[in-house]
Amino acid sequence: AAGVIQSPRHLIKEKRETATLKCYPIPRHDTVYWYQQGPGQDPQFLISFYEKMQSDKGSIPDRFSAQQFSDYHSELNMSSLELGDSALYFCASSLERASSYEQYFGPGTRLTVT
Amino acid sequence: AQTVTQSQPEMSVQEAETVTLSCTYDTSESNYYLFWYKQPPSRQMILVIRQEAYKQQNATENRFSVNFQKAAKSFSLKISDSQLGDTAMYFCAFFSHQGAQKLVFGQGTRLTINP
């Protein structure tokens, strides 16, 4: 079965640079979530989209923005990167209509800011 | 705000043994969903099992089962006949479709299965 695809898998950036993370949800899934997992921590919710509209917002810095496109893929844009942004960024997708609220995670993008 | 607590940072058992991971949560809502996710060394987050709060019957998926005590707000995961491949970090997670729809995770329990 198709899974959530994230690209790139690894990304190294310098302070103050920008980064764009991409997420391709499971086909026919209509909801995308972004989570940030720092070293030794549990994943923290950043933002979500349902049917291409922003649904909920969590602890996402103002330097970050995201959107979901007509083909349901989503991009997380991160600007003015800081050392503390180094983390594993997960995208997850679900099917709202299924009402099971199961979220399926991609493999993550490991961002390292130097 | 909902909170999820996993009080066991680490656990270790021998292969083929049964192990139970604990999770408690706090919420004022009556309808919600609880999940256990497994994160092996590859860091992939893998859904293990799901429980709907309105269902009294405990969920079971092969060797994985839960003990859901709604009144006590407790949601433990039992792994039977543990295997080396079960070695991973396990996260308990809460989801509600009221308010912000997001997973709230516990701190995780690092489980090691020894040969």
Contacts between the chains, C-beta under 8 A, distances in Angstrom:
chain1	res1	chain2	res2	distance
A	33	B	102	6.8
A	33	B	103	7.4
A	35	B	103	7.5
A	41	B	107	8.0
A	42	B	91	5.9
A	42	B	105	3.9
A	42	B	106	6.5
A	42	B	107	5.6
A	42	B	108	5.6
A	43	B	45	7.2
A	43	B	91	7.5
A	43	B	103	7.3
A	43	B	105	5.5
A	44	B	105	7.9
A	45	B	100	7.6
A	45	B	102	3.9
A	45	B	103	6.6
A	45	B	104	7.5
A	48	B	101	6.6
A	48	B	102	6.6
A	55	B	101	6.5
A	56	B	100	4.3
A	56	B	101	5.6
A	56	B	102	6.0
A	57	B	100	7.6
A	58	B	100	6.9
A	58	B	102	6.0
A	88	B	43	6.0
A	90	B	45	6.2
A	92	B	45	7.5
A	92	B	103	7.8
A	100	B	33	7.7
A	100	B	50	6.8
A	101	B	33	5.0
A	101	B	95	5.1
A	101	B	97	6.6
A	101	B	101	7.7
A	102	B	35	7.4
A	102	B	47	6.0
A	102	B	50	5.9
A	103	B	35	7.9
A	103	B	47	7.4
A	103	B	95	7.7
A	103	B	103	6.1
A	104	B	47	6.5
A	105	B	37	7.7
A	105	B	44	7.0
A	105	B	45	3.7
A	105	B	46	7.6
A	105	B	47	7.8
A	107	B	42	7.7
A	107	B	43	7.6
A	107	B	44	5.5
A	108	B	43	5.8
A	108	B	44	7.3
A	108	B	45	7.7
A	110	B	43	7.8
